[in-house]
Amino acid sequence: MLLKGSFRIPTDEENAWKFVSDPGKVIECVPGLQSYALEEGRRVSAWVKVSIGLIRGTFQTSGRMVMEDPRAHVATFELTGSGAGSGFGATVNLKLAPAGEEVELEWNANVNISGPLGSLARPIIEGNAKKIVDQLFDCVKRRLS
């Protein structure tokens, strides 16, 4: 499933890049975050409480930056997780670009979900994923404003 979006942040490109390219800062904005640990190689592992449709549980997740280009302000992250009898994997791409006095952050995520969570209807998954992503990026915007 491909998810994508964009939003504007009222800050400069360098300030935005320093935040979004730091897994330790972004993880603190994840909705339902229970705990996390930063690891070598710009990796992070976390326990995240998730509720999508009738499926609720705590997911053990991990993420790592697999590519970054600080000059072009682009990065790719890989995320995996499991819990509540389900699992997921995602590749997330971010790109920053100046937009007047703000910064435009474009993102897309290729997500694969298995187990009971993966059997939910696509509109339920997409709607809940959009809600989670919106909450995450609302936090990013607040922290950078």
C-alpha positions as CSV (number, residue, x, y, z in Angstrom):
1,M,0.0,0.0,0.0
2,L,1.4,3.4,-1.0
3,L,0.7,6.3,1.3
4,K,1.9,9.9,0.6
5,G,1.4,13.5,1.6
6,S,3.0,16.8,2.2
7,F,2.8,19.6,4.7
8,R,4.5,23.0,5.4
9,I,6.6,23.8,8.4
10,P,7.2,27.4,9.4
11,T,10.9,27.2,9.7
12,D,14.0,27.2,7.5
13,E,15.3,24.2,5.6
14,E,18.4,23.5,7.7
15,N,16.4,23.6,11.0
16,A,13.8,21.3,9.6
17,W,16.4,18.9,8.2
18,K,18.2,18.7,11.6
19,F,15.0,17.6,13.2
20,V,13.5,15.2,10.6
21,S,16.8,13.4,9.9
22,D,17.3,12.7,13.6
23,P,15.5,9.5,14.6
24,G,15.8,10.4,18.3
25,K,13.8,13.5,17.7
26,V,11.2,12.1,15.4
27,I,10.5,9.0,17.5
28,E,9.3,11.3,20.4
29,C,6.4,12.4,18.1
30,V,5.1,8.9,17.4
31,P,1.5,8.6,18.7
32,G,1.1,5.9,21.3
33,L,4.9,5.8,22.1
34,Q,5.4,3.8,25.3
35,S,9.2,3.6,25.3
36,Y,12.2,3.7,23.0
37,A,15.9,3.2,22.8
38,L,18.4,4.7,20.4
39,E,21.0,2.3,19.0
40,E,24.2,2.5,16.9
41,G,23.9,3.4,13.3
42,R,21.0,5.8,13.6
43,R,18.7,3.0,14.6
44,V,15.8,3.2,17.1
45,S,13.6,0.5,18.7
46,A,10.4,1.3,20.4
47,W,7.2,0.0,21.9
48,V,4.1,1.7,20.5
49,K,0.5,1.3,21.5
50,V,-1.7,1.0,18.4
51,S,-5.4,0.9,17.9
52,I,-6.7,0.3,14.3
53,G,-10.3,-0.8,13.9
54,L,-10.9,-3.6,16.5
55,I,-7.2,-4.5,16.7
56,R,-5.4,-3.0,19.7
57,G,-2.0,-3.9,21.0
58,T,1.5,-2.8,21.7
59,F,3.9,-3.2,18.8
60,Q,7.6,-3.8,19.1
61,T,9.0,-1.6,16.3
62,S,12.4,-0.8,14.9
63,G,13.6,1.8,12.4
64,R,16.8,2.8,10.7
65,M,17.9,5.4,8.3
66,V,19.1,3.6,5.1
67,M,19.9,6.6,3.0
68,E,20.4,10.3,3.5
69,D,21.6,13.2,1.4
70,P,22.0,16.3,3.6
71,R,22.7,18.5,0.7
72,A,19.5,17.5,-1.2
73,H,17.6,17.2,2.1
74,V,16.3,13.7,1.3
75,A,16.2,10.6,3.4
76,T,14.9,7.0,3.4
77,F,13.9,5.1,6.5
78,E,13.0,1.4,6.9
79,L,10.5,0.5,9.6
80,T,9.4,-2.9,10.9
81,G,7.1,-4.0,13.7
82,S,5.1,-6.8,15.1
83,G,2.4,-7.2,17.7
84,A,-1.3,-8.2,18.2
85,G,-0.6,-11.2,15.9
86,S,0.3,-8.8,13.0
87,G,3.4,-7.4,11.4
88,F,4.4,-4.5,9.2
89,G,7.2,-3.3,7.1
90,A,7.6,0.1,5.5
91,T,10.0,2.2,3.5
92,V,9.5,5.9,4.1
93,N,11.0,8.6,1.9
94,L,11.2,12.2,3.0
95,K,12.2,15.3,1.0
96,L,12.4,18.9,2.1
97,A,12.2,21.9,-0.2
98,P,12.0,25.6,0.4
99,A,8.5,27.1,0.1
100,G,8.8,30.9,0.6
101,E,9.4,31.5,4.3
102,E,8.4,27.9,5.1
103,V,9.6,24.4,4.2
104,E,7.6,21.8,2.3
105,L,8.0,18.3,3.5
106,E,7.0,15.6,1.0
107,W,6.8,12.1,2.2
108,N,5.7,8.7,0.8
109,A,5.6,5.3,2.5
110,N,5.3,1.9,0.9
111,V,3.7,-0.3,3.6
112,N,3.2,-4.0,3.8
113,I,1.0,-5.4,6.6
114,S,0.4,-9.0,7.5
115,G,-1.8,-10.9,10.0
116,P,-5.2,-9.8,11.3
117,L,-4.2,-6.1,10.8
118,G,-3.4,-6.8,7.2
119,S,-6.8,-8.4,6.7
120,L,-8.7,-5.2,7.5
121,A,-10.3,-3.4,4.6
122,R,-7.9,-1.0,2.9
123,P,-10.0,2.1,3.7
124,I,-9.8,1.3,7.4
125,I,-6.0,0.9,7.2
126,E,-5.5,4.0,5.1
127,G,-7.8,6.1,7.3
128,N,-6.1,5.1,10.5
129,A,-2.6,5.4,9.0
130,K,-3.4,8.9,7.8
131,K,-4.6,9.8,11.3
132,I,-1.4,8.5,12.9
133,V,0.8,10.3,10.3
134,D,-1.1,13.5,10.7
135,Q,-0.6,13.3,14.5
136,L,3.1,12.6,14.0
137,F,3.6,15.6,11.7
138,D,1.5,17.9,13.8
139,C,4.0,17.2,16.6
140,V,6.9,17.8,14.3
141,K,5.4,21.2,13.2
142,R,4.8,22.2,16.9
143,R,8.4,21.4,17.8
144,L,9.8,23.3,14.9
145,S,7.5,26.4,15.2
